[in-house]
Amino acid sequence: MQVSELIWSETEKEIAHQAFNRAYERELMTLIEYVQVQSHAIKKIDDVWNLHDFLSARRHQIDGKYDFRYSVLLFVFADLLKEGWLHQEDLEGLEKDKLAKITALSRI
Amino acid sequence: MQVSELIWSETEKEIAHQAFNRAYERELMTLIEYVQVQSHAIKKIDDVWNLHDFLSARRHQIDGKYDFRYSVLLFVFADLLKEGWLHQEDLEGLEKDKLAKITALSRI
C-alpha cells in the first residue's frame, strides 16, 4: 500500500495532531530562544540584516515543512524525527506499519 | 533648469555625500535601537514574525530611498529632510538654488 493511501483511525489522527503540534512547539520555542539571543547581540546594521536573512530563511523552511496532510504526513514525521523536533514517544499509539515506515524514512 | 540637469561642484558633491551618509547613519541607528527594544520583548512566535515583517518592509524602504544619483538627489534630500533624518545644517554649503528646491520639495 502506498504511503498516501494509508488509513488513519480517529485515535491515530488525534495522536498525529498532538505529535505534529508538539514538534512545531519545540521548533518554534528553539527559534524564539535563538532570536532572543541573537537580538541581544545586535550592535550594527549588518547584525540587523543578518537576523532578517535568517528569519526569512527559517520562516520559508518552517512554512514548507509543517504540512499536515495525511498523504504526506509520514514524510513530515520522518523529517521531524530526523531533525529531533519529534520524539519516538510522541508517535506511540500509531499502528506498527506506520511507525516502521516513519522510522525507515527518517534514516534516508 | 531641470533638477536632473543641475551642476554640482566638487565641494557640493562632498557636502552632499556627507549629508547623505549622516542621514543614513541616523536612520539606521534609530532602526537598530528599535530592533533592540522590540527583540527584548519577544515572547511568542507572532512577535518573531512581526519583527520579520517589520524588517522586510524597512529594508525594502531603506534600499529604495537611499539613492545617491545626482539626477534624483534633491528629491532624496527633500524626503530625508521631511522625515527628519536630514537636518538643514547638513546641507549648508550647497548653492541657494538647490537649497530652495530641496526645501520646497520637502513641503510637498
Backbone of each chain as ProteinMPNN parsed JSONL, in Angstrom:
{"seq_chain_A": "MQVSELIWSETEKEIAHQAFNRAYERELMTLIEYVQVQSHAIKKIDDVWNLHDFLSARRHQIDGKYDFRYSVLLFVFADLLKEGWLHQEDLEGLEKDKLAKITALSRI", "coords_chain_A": {"N_chain_A": [[0.84, -1.209, 0.0], [0.476, 2.209, -0.831], [2.088, 4.988, 0.763], [0.558, 7.276, 0.705], [-1.97, 6.308, 0.694], [-2.693, 5.298, 3.096], [-4.753, 4.375, 5.88], [-6.078, 6.262, 8.474], [-6.984, 5.897, 11.778], [-9.453, 7.337, 14.027], [-8.313, 7.669, 16.565], [-5.611, 7.538, 15.91], [-5.422, 9.797, 14.315], [-5.779, 11.763, 16.197], [-3.524, 11.352, 17.812], [-1.567, 11.896, 15.904], [-2.037, 14.612, 15.369], [-1.43, 15.718, 17.871], [1.289, 15.018, 18.099], [2.388, 16.339, 15.913], [1.821, 19.015, 16.62], [3.341, 19.184, 18.945], [5.977, 18.9, 17.996], [6.113, 21.154, 16.396], [5.791, 23.181, 18.308], [8.137, 22.751, 19.816], [10.149, 23.283, 17.927], [9.583, 25.959, 17.334], [9.86, 27.181, 19.827], [12.572, 26.871, 20.225], [13.486, 28.41, 18.128], [12.535, 30.944, 18.913], [14.045, 31.332, 21.251], [16.597, 31.398, 20.109], [16.429, 33.691, 18.508], [16.046, 35.602, 20.475], [18.548, 35.517, 21.782], [20.291, 36.186, 19.645], [19.341, 38.728, 19.014], [19.975, 40.194, 21.212], [22.588, 40.622, 20.789], [22.803, 42.488, 18.832], [24.496, 45.035, 17.282], [25.287, 46.513, 15.122], [24.264, 47.584, 11.788], [24.557, 45.476, 9.991], [24.177, 43.278, 11.604], [21.462, 43.437, 12.031], [20.439, 43.049, 9.421], [21.441, 40.523, 8.948], [20.015, 39.056, 10.816], [17.502, 39.427, 9.742], [17.768, 38.09, 7.256], [18.192, 35.502, 8.206], [15.727, 35.005, 9.514], [13.991, 35.154, 7.336], [14.748, 32.91, 5.855], [14.273, 30.811, 7.704], [11.556, 31.068, 8.187], [10.421, 30.515, 5.72], [11.266, 27.895, 5.447], [10.054, 26.612, 7.654], [7.347, 27.107, 7.134], [7.04, 25.543, 4.864], [7.623, 23.023, 5.771], [5.887, 22.149, 7.854], [3.364, 20.519, 7.17], [0.314, 19.424, 7.392], [-1.034, 17.104, 6.012], [-2.605, 14.065, 5.44], [-1.673, 12.529, 3.374], [0.996, 13.115, 3.104], [2.038, 12.924, 5.564], [3.616, 10.946, 6.864], [6.116, 11.354, 5.762], [6.614, 13.929, 6.618], [6.663, 13.537, 9.39], [8.869, 11.836, 9.494], [10.955, 13.528, 8.709], [10.851, 15.391, 10.795], [11.45, 13.778, 12.919], [14.057, 13.033, 12.3], [15.308, 15.472, 12.484], [15.033, 15.95, 15.118], [12.941, 17.302, 16.309], [10.658, 15.923, 16.712], [9.819, 13.198, 18.814], [10.276, 9.681, 19.32], [8.462, 8.683, 21.232], [6.343, 10.419, 21.024], [4.872, 9.434, 19.012], [3.713, 7.137, 19.805], [1.173, 4.728, 19.738], [0.35, 4.933, 17.191], [-0.234, 2.761, 14.387], [1.805, -0.212, 13.932], [2.891, -0.54, 11.373], [2.881, 2.016, 10.254], [4.617, 3.317, 12.027], [6.968, 1.924, 11.519], [7.435, 2.649, 8.879], [7.816, 5.428, 9.142], [10.113, 5.485, 10.733], [11.914, 4.184, 9.022], [11.951, 5.975, 6.848], [13.018, 8.171, 8.114], [15.634, 7.556, 8.266], [16.736, 7.857, 5.866]], "CA_chain_A": [[0.0, 0.0, 0.0], [1.209, 3.468, -0.895], [2.029, 5.816, 1.971], [-0.518, 8.264, 0.557], [-3.278, 5.643, 0.771], [-2.879, 4.734, 4.429], [-5.966, 4.783, 6.597], [-5.793, 6.74, 9.832], [-8.143, 5.82, 12.678], [-9.685, 8.589, 14.769], [-7.291, 7.733, 17.629], [-4.332, 7.873, 15.266], [-5.477, 11.205, 13.88], [-5.58, 12.576, 17.408], [-2.093, 11.211, 18.157], [-0.793, 12.591, 14.87], [-2.179, 16.054, 15.606], [-0.661, 16.093, 19.066], [2.72, 14.875, 17.791], [2.686, 17.441, 14.99], [1.831, 20.265, 17.387], [4.479, 19.156, 19.879], [7.203, 19.165, 17.226], [6.029, 22.561, 15.989], [6.071, 23.986, 19.509], [9.563, 22.608, 20.16], [10.987, 24.0, 16.957], [9.361, 27.403, 17.461], [10.461, 27.646, 21.088], [14.019, 26.952, 19.982], [13.675, 29.585, 17.261], [12.341, 32.149, 19.735], [15.23, 31.481, 22.119], [17.728, 31.786, 19.265], [16.234, 35.094, 18.108], [16.295, 36.424, 21.668], [19.998, 35.58, 21.994], [20.875, 36.941, 18.534], [18.946, 40.126, 19.022], [20.71, 40.872, 22.285], [23.945, 40.892, 20.302], [22.753, 43.437, 17.71], [25.286, 46.259, 17.521], [25.404, 47.298, 13.886], [23.182, 47.302, 10.841], [24.735, 44.137, 9.402], [23.559, 42.305, 12.519], [20.01, 43.504, 11.785], [20.124, 42.404, 8.126], [21.71, 39.081, 9.088], [18.854, 38.499, 11.516], [16.405, 39.423, 8.776], [18.03, 36.979, 6.317], [17.979, 34.258, 8.946], [14.285, 34.826, 9.727], [13.37, 34.879, 6.024], [15.038, 31.517, 5.506], [13.617, 29.9, 8.652], [10.096, 31.16, 8.017], [10.125, 29.783, 4.494], [11.52, 26.481, 5.729], [9.028, 26.139, 8.595], [6.056, 27.11, 6.417], [7.003, 24.416, 3.936], [7.815, 21.733, 6.455], [4.753, 21.719, 8.686], [2.266, 20.293, 6.235], [-0.5, 18.35, 7.982], [-1.94, 16.372, 5.113], [-2.321, 12.643, 5.714], [-0.958, 11.944, 2.228], [2.443, 13.363, 3.217], [2.359, 13.038, 6.992], [4.725, 10.073, 7.27], [7.36, 12.029, 5.336], [6.781, 15.08, 7.516], [7.09, 12.997, 10.681], [10.233, 11.306, 9.338], [11.868, 14.689, 8.721], [10.856, 15.985, 12.139], [12.164, 12.821, 13.772], [15.48, 13.141, 11.945], [15.809, 16.768, 12.968], [14.968, 15.958, 16.58], [11.788, 18.052, 16.848], [9.684, 14.899, 17.077], [10.433, 12.079, 19.527], [9.581, 8.407, 19.075], [7.334, 8.504, 22.164], [5.212, 11.243, 20.577], [4.128, 8.686, 17.981], [3.165, 5.907, 20.395], [-0.264, 4.586, 19.517], [0.151, 4.741, 15.743], [-0.047, 1.336, 14.099], [3.216, -0.581, 13.752], [3.302, -0.34, 9.987], [3.184, 3.451, 10.072], [5.826, 3.626, 12.801], [8.112, 1.345, 10.802], [7.677, 3.494, 7.69], [8.372, 6.699, 9.59], [11.495, 5.236, 11.163], [12.723, 3.886, 7.831], [12.105, 7.228, 6.079], [13.857, 9.113, 8.876], [17.035, 7.14, 8.139], [17.197, 8.124, 4.484]], "C_chain_A": [[0.872, 1.256, 0.0], [1.04, 4.241, 0.421], [0.837, 6.783, 1.911], [-1.91, 7.64, 0.691], [-3.559, 5.04, 2.149], [-4.172, 5.23, 5.059], [-5.593, 5.135, 8.035], [-7.071, 6.637, 10.666], [-8.304, 7.153, 13.409], [-8.638, 8.769, 15.865], [-5.941, 8.135, 17.029], [-4.299, 9.334, 14.807], [-5.196, 12.138, 15.063], [-4.113, 12.556, 17.824], [-1.229, 12.002, 17.172], [-0.848, 14.106, 15.077], [-1.342, 16.499, 16.796], [0.835, 16.051, 18.791], [3.187, 16.037, 16.916], [2.819, 18.756, 15.769], [3.006, 20.334, 18.349], [5.778, 19.497, 19.17], [7.261, 20.644, 16.838], [6.379, 23.482, 17.159], [7.554, 23.947, 19.868], [10.438, 23.422, 19.219], [10.823, 25.511, 17.119], [9.946, 27.958, 18.754], [11.966, 27.817, 20.915], [14.342, 28.169, 19.114], [13.559, 30.878, 18.068], [13.563, 32.393, 20.615], [16.44, 31.951, 21.313], [17.632, 33.265, 18.891], [16.488, 36.026, 19.293], [17.799, 36.608, 21.888], [20.654, 36.447, 20.91], [20.57, 38.426, 18.637], [19.609, 40.899, 20.161], [22.1, 41.282, 21.825], [23.961, 41.899, 19.148], [23.484, 44.727, 18.073], [25.31, 47.15, 16.276], [24.36, 46.825, 12.871], [23.328, 45.923, 10.191], [24.118, 43.059, 10.296], [22.043, 42.261, 12.29], [19.659, 42.772, 10.495], [20.427, 40.902, 8.178], [20.547, 38.388, 9.8], [17.662, 38.403, 10.554], [16.56, 38.268, 7.773], [17.737, 35.633, 6.979], [16.475, 33.981, 9.113], [13.557, 34.531, 8.411], [13.541, 33.404, 5.672], [14.275, 30.545, 6.409], [12.109, 29.898, 8.456], [9.662, 30.35, 6.802], [10.229, 28.278, 4.734], [10.407, 25.89, 6.618], [7.66, 26.074, 7.915], [5.941, 25.896, 5.501], [6.982, 23.074, 4.631], [6.579, 21.241, 7.191], [3.471, 21.629, 7.856], [1.448, 19.115, 6.774], [-1.527, 17.833, 6.988], [-1.575, 14.913, 5.276], [-1.529, 11.995, 4.582], [0.56, 12.128, 2.327], [2.944, 13.266, 4.655], [3.514, 12.14, 7.441], [6.074, 10.701, 6.899], [7.665, 13.215, 6.266], [7.293, 14.589, 8.875], [8.526, 12.463, 10.611], [11.257, 12.44, 9.392], [11.993, 15.255, 10.132], [11.586, 15.088, 13.13], [13.666, 12.956, 13.561], [16.086, 14.417, 12.525], [15.704, 16.903, 14.483], [13.791, 16.717, 17.171], [10.682, 17.103, 17.303], [10.434, 13.759, 17.759], [9.612, 10.815, 19.26], [8.343, 8.272, 19.966], [6.117, 9.365, 21.793], [4.294, 10.446, 19.648], [3.501, 7.402, 18.526], [1.649, 5.858, 20.234], [-0.593, 4.511, 18.031], [0.384, 3.261, 15.442], [1.392, 1.049, 13.658], [3.73, -0.3, 12.343], [3.683, 1.118, 9.73], [4.479, 3.817, 10.792], [7.081, 3.129, 12.068], [8.465, 2.2, 9.576], [8.329, 4.825, 8.084], [9.833, 6.518, 9.975], [12.404, 4.99, 9.958], [12.988, 5.174, 7.04], [13.057, 8.211, 6.795], [15.338, 8.775, 8.752], [17.587, 7.418, 6.744], [17.995, 9.429, 4.456]], "O_chain_A": [[1.862, 1.35, 0.726], [0.009, 4.16, 1.088], [0.199, 7.069, 2.924], [-2.908, 8.354, 0.789], [-4.561, 4.348, 2.333], [-4.621, 6.348, 4.807], [-4.883, 4.39, 8.711], [-8.103, 7.208, 10.314], [-7.4, 7.988, 13.405], [-8.133, 9.872, 16.076], [-5.226, 8.97, 17.584], [-3.273, 10.008, 14.905], [-4.489, 13.14, 14.947], [-3.531, 13.592, 18.147], [-0.285, 12.686, 17.565], [0.168, 14.793, 14.973], [-0.643, 17.51, 16.744], [1.569, 16.949, 19.204], [4.239, 16.632, 17.151], [3.785, 19.502, 15.604], [3.597, 21.395, 18.55], [6.584, 20.281, 19.671], [8.303, 21.293, 16.935], [7.153, 24.429, 17.017], [8.153, 24.975, 20.183], [11.338, 24.146, 19.644], [11.801, 26.256, 17.051], [10.465, 29.074, 18.777], [12.554, 28.785, 21.398], [15.335, 28.862, 19.335], [14.377, 31.787, 17.925], [14.055, 33.517, 20.713], [17.212, 32.793, 21.771], [18.62, 33.996, 18.948], [17.07, 37.1, 19.137], [18.264, 37.718, 22.147], [21.464, 37.324, 21.209], [21.428, 39.271, 18.382], [19.782, 42.115, 20.077], [22.716, 42.179, 22.4], [25.01, 42.138, 18.55], [23.138, 45.411, 19.036], [25.349, 48.377, 16.372], [23.677, 45.819, 13.067], [22.328, 45.278, 9.876], [23.603, 42.054, 9.806], [21.424, 41.199, 12.346], [18.718, 41.98, 10.456], [19.749, 40.106, 7.528], [20.149, 37.282, 9.435], [16.919, 37.422, 10.561], [15.597, 37.559, 7.481], [17.117, 34.751, 6.386], [16.013, 32.864, 8.882], [12.611, 33.743, 8.387], [12.596, 32.739, 5.246], [13.698, 29.569, 5.928], [11.463, 28.854, 8.548], [8.682, 29.606, 6.843], [9.39, 27.499, 4.281], [9.896, 24.802, 6.35], [6.911, 25.114, 8.095], [4.873, 25.296, 5.381], [6.395, 22.111, 4.138], [6.262, 20.052, 7.156], [2.633, 22.531, 7.85], [1.842, 17.958, 6.629], [-2.725, 18.091, 7.11], [-0.399, 14.55, 5.257], [-0.801, 11.028, 4.803], [1.319, 11.383, 1.708], [4.121, 13.495, 4.931], [4.303, 12.529, 8.303], [7.048, 10.585, 7.643], [8.813, 13.458, 6.639], [8.233, 15.153, 9.437], [9.3, 12.62, 11.555], [12.296, 12.32, 10.042], [13.089, 15.558, 10.602], [12.249, 15.562, 14.052], [14.443, 12.989, 14.516], [17.225, 14.428, 12.991], [16.225, 17.855, 15.064], [13.644, 16.78, 18.391], [9.876, 17.44, 18.169], [11.535, 13.393, 17.348], [8.409, 10.882, 19.008], [7.299, 7.803, 19.514], [4.995, 9.068, 22.203], [3.106, 10.743, 19.516], [2.839, 6.668, 17.792], [0.942, 6.815, 20.55], [-1.681, 4.077, 17.653], [1.117, 2.586, 16.165], [2.089, 1.902, 13.108], [4.87, 0.127, 12.16], [4.682, 1.407, 9.071], [5.327, 4.527, 10.251], [8.102, 3.815, 12.008], [9.637, 2.437, 9.282], [9.271, 5.282, 7.438], [10.688, 7.312, 9.583], [13.515, 5.516, 9.883], [14.115, 5.428, 6.617], [13.79, 8.968, 6.158], [16.198, 9.591, 9.086], [18.776, 7.229, 6.489], [18.472, 9.837, 3.397]]}, "seq_chain_B": "MQVSELIWSETEKEIAHQAFNRAYERELMTLIEYVQVQSHAIKKIDDVWNLHDFLSARRHQIDGKYDFRYSVLLFVFADLLKEGWLHQEDLEGLEKDKLAKITALSRI", "coords_chain_B": {"N_chain_B": [[15.955, 75.498, -15.259], [16.104, 71.973, -15.255], [15.779, 69.809, -12.422], [17.241, 67.509, -12.677], [19.31, 68.301, -14.244], [21.071, 69.839, -12.915], [24.182, 71.316, -11.931], [26.811, 70.095, -10.021], [29.247, 71.235, -7.882], [32.627, 70.31, -6.942], [32.977, 70.704, -4.203], [30.329, 70.848, -3.378], [29.553, 68.272, -3.999], [30.969, 66.834, -2.123], [29.825, 67.803, 0.25], [27.248, 66.894, -0.177], [27.603, 64.131, -0.157], [28.436, 63.753, 2.499], [26.178, 64.667, 3.893], [24.24, 62.887, 3.023], [25.291, 60.469, 4.003], [25.203, 61.02, 6.729], [22.453, 61.207, 7.231], [21.699, 58.634, 6.581], [23.117, 57.157, 8.516], [21.865, 58.127, 10.839], [19.217, 57.238, 10.48], [19.605, 54.481, 10.396], [20.743, 53.975, 12.903], [18.608, 54.568, 14.536], [16.881, 52.599, 13.69], [18.286, 50.306, 14.51], [18.223, 50.649, 17.293], [15.473, 50.472, 17.69], [14.975, 47.84, 16.886], [16.45, 46.488, 18.789], [14.987, 47.093, 21.125], [12.452, 46.014, 20.459], [13.128, 43.337, 20.122], [13.829, 42.55, 22.619], [11.415, 42.221, 23.721], [10.352, 39.938, 22.73], [8.283, 37.209, 22.989], [6.603, 35.273, 22.035], [5.857, 33.308, 19.049], [4.531, 34.892, 17.181], [5.518, 37.394, 17.731], [8.073, 37.158, 16.73], [7.598, 36.762, 13.97], [6.287, 39.148, 13.43], [8.366, 40.942, 13.837], [9.996, 40.11, 11.777], [8.393, 40.763, 9.527], [8.318, 43.533, 9.846], [11.062, 44.174, 9.516], [11.437, 43.326, 6.887], [9.863, 45.153, 5.475], [11.055, 47.631, 6.201], [13.645, 47.307, 5.261], [13.314, 47.107, 2.519], [12.254, 49.613, 2.055], [14.313, 51.339, 2.895], [16.401, 50.55, 1.205], [15.366, 51.423, -1.22], [15.126, 54.147, -0.822], [17.606, 55.423, -0.248], [19.263, 56.64, -2.528], [21.908, 57.551, -4.218], [22.163, 59.338, -6.634], [22.948, 62.01, -8.672], [20.968, 63.017, -10.29], [18.587, 62.545, -8.992], [18.945, 63.44, -6.485], [18.101, 65.783, -5.129], [15.452, 65.267, -4.633], [15.67, 63.048, -3.026], [17.01, 64.161, -0.825], [15.041, 65.974, -0.054], [12.992, 64.272, 0.809], [14.306, 63.03, 2.948], [14.741, 65.168, 4.585], [12.149, 65.907, 5.221], [11.367, 63.677, 6.647], [13.005, 63.889, 8.794], [15.522, 62.781, 9.034], [17.553, 64.06, 7.83], [19.126, 67.181, 8.421], [18.686, 70.725, 8.168], [21.129, 72.063, 8.532], [22.978, 70.198, 7.714], [23.124, 70.536, 5.056], [24.321, 72.88, 4.505], [26.281, 75.022, 2.506], [25.685, 74.094, 0.07], [24.552, 75.423, -3.078], [22.321, 78.253, -3.172], [20.066, 77.971, -4.799], [19.719, 75.223, -5.06], [19.245, 74.56, -2.371], [16.859, 75.903, -1.948], [15.173, 74.542, -3.675], [15.21, 71.975, -2.551], [14.064, 72.5, -0.043], [11.548, 73.4, -0.841], [10.541, 71.108, -2.158], [10.476, 69.397, 0.013], [8.284, 70.184, 1.345], [6.118, 69.354, 0.025]], "CA_chain_B": [[16.769, 74.274, -15.407], [15.546, 70.778, -14.604], [16.517, 69.325, -11.249], [18.163, 66.458, -13.11], [20.411, 68.867, -15.031], [21.865, 70.72, -12.065], [25.625, 71.031, -11.873], [27.309, 70.009, -8.647], [30.691, 71.48, -7.768], [33.307, 69.277, -6.138], [32.658, 70.989, -2.789], [28.93, 70.438, -3.16], [29.489, 66.8, -4.023], [31.49, 66.382, -0.828], [28.776, 68.136, 1.236], [26.109, 66.005, -0.44], [27.963, 62.8, 0.332], [28.427, 63.769, 3.964], [24.787, 64.816, 4.342], [23.598, 61.609, 2.705], [25.783, 59.465, 4.968], [24.714, 61.36, 8.07], [21.035, 60.819, 7.3], [21.683, 57.156, 6.568], [23.563, 56.721, 9.852], [20.811, 58.452, 11.82], [18.059, 56.359, 10.298], [19.975, 53.105, 10.761], [20.911, 53.905, 14.359], [17.25, 54.53, 15.097], [16.36, 51.263, 13.383], [18.975, 49.343, 15.39], [17.672, 50.821, 18.644], [14.101, 49.962, 17.675], [15.043, 46.372, 16.825], [16.915, 46.031, 20.107], [13.85, 47.19, 22.061], [11.434, 45.041, 20.04], [13.59, 41.962, 20.28], [13.804, 42.24, 24.052], [10.021, 41.941, 24.104], [9.883, 38.73, 22.041], [7.824, 36.167, 23.906], [5.928, 34.209, 21.292], [6.278, 33.254, 17.65], [3.978, 36.044, 16.446], [6.449, 38.523, 17.912], [9.194, 36.914, 15.804], [7.151, 37.031, 12.583], [6.025, 40.592, 13.317], [9.678, 41.576, 13.674], [10.432, 39.789, 10.417], [7.605, 41.605, 8.608], [8.787, 44.907, 10.016], [12.389, 44.296, 8.904], [11.277, 43.205, 5.426], [9.326, 46.423, 4.977], [12.03, 48.7, 6.398], [14.807, 47.072, 4.399], [12.879, 47.467, 1.174], [12.058, 51.065, 2.048], [15.632, 51.983, 3.011], [17.132, 50.267, -0.04], [14.828, 52.261, -2.289], [15.203, 55.572, -0.508], [18.968, 55.977, -0.253], [19.704, 56.549, -3.911], [22.814, 58.688, -4.423], [22.407, 59.756, -8.024], [22.724, 63.46, -8.678], [19.723, 63.322, -11.013], [17.427, 62.429, -8.082], [19.415, 63.725, -5.123], [17.297, 66.814, -4.457], [14.229, 64.591, -4.167], [16.083, 62.19, -1.898], [17.261, 65.051, 0.312], [13.754, 66.534, 0.38], [12.313, 63.227, 1.594], [15.041, 62.816, 4.208], [14.502, 66.37, 5.397], [10.755, 65.803, 5.695], [11.301, 62.59, 7.635], [13.811, 64.259, 9.951], [16.846, 62.128, 9.067], [18.492, 65.071, 7.368], [18.857, 68.484, 9.023], [19.051, 71.841, 7.28], [22.555, 72.419, 8.653], [23.792, 69.219, 6.974], [23.171, 70.944, 3.64], [24.997, 74.184, 4.385], [27.385, 74.99, 1.543], [25.096, 73.886, -1.264], [24.123, 76.733, -3.601], [20.999, 78.657, -2.684], [19.005, 77.462, -5.673], [19.489, 73.82, -4.675], [18.631, 74.547, -1.039], [15.462, 76.348, -2.086], [14.427, 73.435, -4.308], [15.075, 70.888, -1.557], [13.09, 72.939, 0.962], [10.22, 73.423, -1.479], [10.123, 69.713, -2.373], [10.232, 68.746, 1.311], [6.974, 70.651, 1.856], [5.042, 68.771, -0.808]], "C_chain_B": [[16.122, 73.117, -14.638], [16.42, 70.366, -13.425], [17.592, 68.313, -11.671], [19.373, 67.0, -13.87], [21.307, 69.79, -14.205], [23.332, 70.315, -12.089], [26.076, 71.079, -10.416], [28.818, 70.251, -8.654], [31.318, 70.368, -6.92], [32.999, 69.449, -4.653], [31.23, 70.534, -2.477], [28.787, 68.918, -3.143], [29.935, 66.22, -2.679], [30.443, 66.609, 0.271], [27.597, 67.162, 1.088], [26.385, 64.595, 0.087], [27.887, 62.74, 1.858], [26.997, 63.837, 4.503], [24.033, 63.5, 4.169], [23.996, 60.549, 3.743], [25.286, 59.737, 6.386], [23.256, 60.918, 8.25], [20.909, 59.293, 7.405], [22.054, 56.604, 7.956], [22.485, 56.952, 10.902], [19.641, 57.474, 11.706], [18.402, 54.927, 10.74], [20.183, 52.954, 12.262], [19.554, 53.8, 15.046], [16.627, 53.153, 14.873], [16.983, 50.216, 14.326], [18.395, 49.419, 16.808], [16.251, 50.245, 18.736], [14.095, 48.427, 17.705], [15.513, 45.811, 18.173], [15.761, 46.021, 21.114], [12.8, 46.119, 21.743], [11.867, 43.614, 20.359], [13.661, 41.568, 21.761], [12.406, 41.821, 24.495], [9.48, 40.674, 23.435], [9.54, 37.637, 23.049], [7.238, 34.974, 23.144], [6.248, 34.328, 19.803], [5.718, 34.412, 16.831], [4.88, 37.269, 16.579], [7.618, 38.395, 16.941], [8.778, 37.258, 14.373], [6.806, 38.505, 12.391], [7.335, 41.36, 13.112], [10.194, 41.331, 12.254], [9.702, 40.647, 9.378], [8.09, 43.052, 8.644], [10.135, 45.109, 9.305], [12.317, 44.198, 7.378], [10.84, 44.549, 4.838], [10.376, 47.531, 5.07], [13.225, 48.556, 5.464], [14.495, 47.5, 2.964], [12.806, 48.991, 1.031], [13.413, 51.795, 2.041], [16.445, 51.773, 1.731], [16.674, 51.186, -1.167], [15.099, 53.735, -2.074], [16.601, 56.161, -0.659], [19.631, 55.762, -1.613], [20.587, 57.765, -4.199], [23.135, 58.863, -5.906], [22.055, 61.235, -8.073], [21.414, 63.837, -9.358], [18.493, 63.263, -10.101], [17.735, 62.938, -6.678], [18.588, 64.794, -4.399], [16.001, 66.202, -3.897], [14.533, 63.716, -2.946], [16.296, 63.053, -0.657], [15.95, 65.635, 0.848], [12.993, 65.519, 1.247], [12.978, 63.052, 2.96], [14.85, 63.985, 5.167], [13.108, 66.283, 6.035], [10.644, 64.764, 6.815], [12.182, 62.855, 8.861], [15.18, 63.602, 10.022], [17.951, 63.083, 8.627], [18.109, 66.394, 8.022], [19.323, 69.571, 8.06], [20.548, 72.137, 7.326], [23.474, 71.418, 7.949], [24.033, 69.684, 5.536], [23.874, 72.274, 3.432], [26.205, 74.07, 3.464], [26.891, 74.655, 0.145], [24.617, 75.242, -1.779], [22.641, 76.964, -3.279], [19.855, 78.059, -3.492], [18.672, 76.0, -5.312], [18.779, 73.739, -3.318], [17.146, 74.924, -1.122], [14.609, 75.225, -2.679], [14.18, 72.307, -3.304], [13.989, 71.267, -0.539], [11.674, 72.911, 0.382], [9.688, 71.996, -1.66], [9.763, 69.031, -1.055], [8.872, 69.142, 1.881], [5.807, 70.054, 1.082], [4.446, 67.564, -0.082]], "O_chain_B": [[15.657, 73.285, -13.511], [17.637, 70.551, -13.436], [18.686, 68.267, -11.108], [20.338, 66.276, -14.115], [22.199, 70.444, -14.746], [23.675, 69.143, -12.246], [25.745, 72.011, -9.682], [29.567, 69.56, -9.345], [30.617, 69.594, -6.269], [32.788, 68.472, -3.934], [30.97, 69.917, -1.444], [28.005, 68.359, -2.375], [29.362, 65.255, -2.174], [30.203, 65.738, 1.107], [27.035, 66.678, 2.07], [25.522, 63.958, 0.691], [27.343, 61.794, 2.429], [26.654, 63.142, 5.459], [23.293, 63.065, 5.051], [23.15, 59.835, 4.282], [24.988, 58.813, 7.143], [22.883, 60.341, 9.271], [20.132, 58.757, 8.195], [21.393, 55.711, 8.485], [22.223, 56.092, 11.743], [19.146, 56.955, 12.706], [17.591, 54.253, 11.376], [19.839, 51.92, 12.834], [19.378, 53.048, 16.004], [15.942, 52.614, 15.743], [16.284, 49.358, 14.864], [18.115, 48.398, 17.436], [15.883, 49.616, 19.728], [13.327, 47.805, 18.438], [15.022, 44.779, 18.629], [15.586, 45.058, 21.861], [12.323, 45.415, 22.632], [11.067, 42.793, 20.808], [13.563, 40.389, 22.102], [12.239, 41.152, 25.515], [8.293, 40.367, 23.553], [10.376, 37.204, 23.842], [7.366, 33.824, 23.564], [6.831, 35.316, 19.356], [6.362, 34.867, 15.885], [4.99, 38.077, 15.657], [8.096, 39.389, 16.395], [9.499, 37.95, 13.655], [7.01, 39.053, 11.307], [7.401, 42.301, 12.321], [10.753, 42.225, 11.618], [10.323, 41.187, 8.463], [8.248, 43.7, 7.609], [10.324, 46.089, 8.585], [13.041, 44.895, 6.667], [11.383, 45.011, 3.835], [10.563, 48.287, 4.116], [13.75, 49.541, 4.945], [15.296, 48.156, 2.298], [13.236, 49.566, 0.031], [13.621, 52.739, 1.279], [17.093, 52.696, 1.237], [17.481, 51.666, -1.963], [15.282, 54.487, -3.032], [16.754, 57.281, -1.148], [20.431, 54.848, -1.812], [20.085, 58.871, -4.4], [24.241, 58.568, -6.358], [21.007, 61.658, -7.583], [20.818, 64.864, -9.034], [17.467, 63.87, -10.41], [16.886, 62.875, -5.788], [18.4, 64.713, -3.185], [15.531, 66.582, -2.825], [13.767, 63.658, -1.984], [15.822, 62.719, 0.429], [15.775, 65.773, 2.059], [12.427, 65.871, 2.282], [12.306, 62.942, 3.986], [14.805, 63.816, 6.385], [12.929, 66.551, 7.223], [9.923, 64.956, 7.794], [12.108, 62.126, 9.849], [15.927, 63.838, 10.971], [19.115, 62.935, 8.998], [16.926, 66.703, 8.166], [20.228, 69.366, 7.251], [21.165, 72.425, 6.3], [24.615, 71.745, 7.623], [25.002, 69.288, 4.889], [24.005, 72.74, 2.3], [27.035, 73.171, 3.601], [27.583, 74.897, -0.844], [24.305, 76.124, -0.978], [21.847, 76.034, -3.138], [18.815, 77.69, -2.947], [17.507, 75.604, -5.268], [17.843, 72.961, -3.138], [16.3, 74.333, -0.451], [13.48, 74.987, -2.247], [13.081, 71.759, -3.225], [13.115, 70.462, -0.217], [10.731, 72.457, 1.031], [8.53, 71.713, -1.352], [8.862, 68.194, -1.006], [8.372, 68.496, 2.802], [4.647, 70.236, 1.452], [3.53, 66.924, -0.599]]}, "name": "protein", "num_of_chains": 2, "seq": "MQVSELIWSETEKEIAHQAFNRAYERELMTLIEYVQVQSHAIKKIDDVWNLHDFLSARRHQIDGKYDFRYSVLLFVFADLLKEGWLHQEDLEGLEKDKLAKITALSRIMQVSELIWSETEKEIAHQAFNRAYERELMTLIEYVQVQSHAIKKIDDVWNLHDFLSARRHQIDGKYDFRYSVLLFVFADLLKEGWLHQEDLEGLEKDKLAKITALSRI"}
